[in-house]
Amino acid sequence: MDADTLRCKPYRLALLVGMVCIIPLGYFVRFSKGLKAPLLQDIGGSLAYQILLMFGVAFLFPRLSLMKCAVAVFAFSCAVEFLQLWQAPFILEIRATWPGRLILGNTFIWADFPPYALGCLLGGLLLRSLRRRFKSAR
């Protein structure tokens, strides 16, 4: 894919709109009291988080290959998950805040890794679809 295609304003605007839409959707799925399915809430929230990160990386680096984007996001998410094992006082203070808890989480769980991988896969498929759409639109 050529550089002009991926730098086009409509493509990046679509990524921005996608990020704006996924934030409340992910927040709703993760924290809604009405769903009453904690496992599904956790998985759905993880999927939304991964897709948000994939869109964010693609927005910042529009020429980055989808594979590199997915690997970078998955590695970042795994690093954040492992960071939850670290209980230093300053990081506990950050996690005690709402944004810190959203971004860093607070409990290490091995079961979070498969949803991270699936979220990267779904994010990659969505990005591929967007790239194809905006490549053919030019």
C-alpha positions as CSV (number, residue, x, y, z in Angstrom):
1,M,0.0,0.0,0.0
2,D,1.5,3.4,-0.9
3,A,2.2,6.1,1.5
4,D,-0.4,8.5,0.0
5,T,-3.2,6.0,0.6
6,L,-2.5,5.5,4.2
7,R,-1.9,9.2,5.0
8,C,-5.2,10.2,3.5
9,K,-7.4,12.2,5.8
10,P,-10.5,10.1,5.4
11,Y,-8.7,7.0,6.6
12,R,-7.3,8.7,9.6
13,L,-10.6,10.3,10.3
14,A,-12.3,6.9,10.2
15,L,-9.7,5.6,12.7
16,L,-10.4,8.6,15.0
17,V,-14.2,8.0,14.8
18,G,-13.6,4.3,15.5
19,M,-11.6,5.2,18.6
20,V,-14.2,7.7,19.8
21,C,-16.9,5.0,19.4
22,I,-15.0,2.1,21.0
23,I,-14.2,4.0,24.2
24,P,-17.8,4.3,25.5
25,L,-18.6,0.8,24.1
26,G,-15.7,-0.8,25.9
27,Y,-16.4,1.1,29.1
28,F,-20.1,0.0,29.0
29,V,-19.2,-3.6,28.4
30,R,-16.6,-3.7,31.1
31,F,-18.4,-1.8,33.8
32,S,-22.1,-2.2,33.2
33,K,-23.9,-3.6,36.2
34,G,-26.8,-4.7,34.0
35,L,-24.9,-7.3,32.1
36,K,-24.3,-9.6,35.1
37,A,-21.7,-11.7,33.3
38,P,-18.3,-10.8,34.8
39,L,-16.4,-13.2,32.5
40,L,-18.0,-11.8,29.4
41,Q,-17.6,-8.2,30.7
42,D,-13.9,-8.9,31.2
43,I,-13.4,-10.5,27.7
44,G,-15.5,-7.8,26.0
45,G,-13.6,-5.0,27.7
46,S,-10.3,-6.6,26.8
47,L,-11.3,-6.9,23.1
48,A,-12.4,-3.3,23.0
49,Y,-9.2,-2.2,24.7
50,Q,-7.1,-4.1,22.1
51,I,-9.1,-2.8,19.2
52,L,-8.7,0.8,20.6
53,L,-5.0,0.3,20.8
54,M,-4.8,-1.1,17.3
55,F,-6.7,1.9,15.9
56,G,-4.5,4.3,18.0
57,V,-1.3,2.8,16.7
58,A,-2.6,2.8,13.1
59,F,-3.6,6.4,13.5
60,L,-0.1,7.4,14.7
61,F,1.7,5.2,12.3
62,P,-0.5,4.7,9.2
63,R,2.2,3.0,7.1
64,L,3.0,0.4,9.7
65,S,2.1,-3.1,8.6
66,L,-0.9,-4.7,10.3
67,M,1.3,-7.6,11.6
68,K,3.7,-5.2,13.2
69,C,0.8,-3.2,14.6
70,A,-0.8,-6.3,16.1
71,V,2.5,-7.6,17.6
72,A,3.3,-4.2,19.1
73,V,-0.1,-3.9,20.7
74,F,-0.1,-7.5,22.0
75,A,3.4,-7.0,23.4
76,F,2.4,-3.8,25.1
77,S,-0.7,-5.3,26.6
78,C,1.3,-8.3,27.8
79,A,3.8,-6.0,29.4
80,V,1.0,-4.0,31.1
81,E,-0.4,-7.3,32.4
82,F,2.9,-8.5,33.8
83,L,3.4,-5.0,35.3
84,Q,0.4,-5.8,37.5
85,L,2.6,-8.2,39.4
86,W,4.8,-5.3,40.5
87,Q,3.5,-3.8,43.7
88,A,5.7,-0.8,44.2
89,P,4.1,2.0,46.3
90,F,4.2,4.6,43.5
91,I,2.5,2.3,41.0
92,L,-0.1,1.3,43.6
93,E,-0.9,5.0,44.0
94,I,-1.4,5.3,40.2
95,R,-3.6,2.2,40.1
96,A,-5.7,3.7,42.9
97,T,-6.9,6.3,40.5
98,W,-9.7,5.7,38.0
99,P,-7.4,6.4,34.9
100,G,-4.6,4.4,36.4
101,R,-6.9,1.4,37.0
102,L,-8.3,1.7,33.4
103,I,-4.9,1.8,31.8
104,L,-2.8,-0.3,34.1
105,G,-5.3,-2.7,35.5
106,N,-4.8,-4.0,39.0
107,T,-4.8,-7.9,39.0
108,F,-2.6,-10.2,37.0
109,I,-4.7,-12.9,35.3
110,W,-3.3,-15.5,32.8
111,A,-6.8,-15.7,31.3
112,D,-6.4,-12.1,29.9
113,F,-3.9,-13.2,27.3
114,P,-6.2,-15.0,24.9
115,P,-8.7,-12.1,24.7
116,Y,-5.7,-9.8,24.0
117,A,-4.7,-12.0,21.1
118,L,-8.2,-12.2,19.8
119,G,-8.6,-8.4,20.1
120,C,-5.5,-7.9,18.1
121,L,-6.8,-10.3,15.4
122,L,-10.2,-8.5,15.3
123,G,-8.5,-5.1,15.3
124,G,-6.3,-6.3,12.4
125,L,-9.3,-7.5,10.4
126,L,-11.0,-4.2,11.0
127,L,-8.0,-2.2,10.0
128,R,-7.5,-4.3,6.9
129,S,-11.1,-3.7,5.9
130,L,-10.6,0.1,6.4
131,R,-7.4,0.2,4.5
132,R,-9.0,-1.7,1.6
133,R,-11.9,0.6,1.6
134,F,-9.9,3.8,1.5
135,K,-7.4,2.4,-1.0
136,S,-10.2,1.7,-3.4
137,A,-11.8,5.1,-2.7
138,R,-8.9,7.0,-4.2
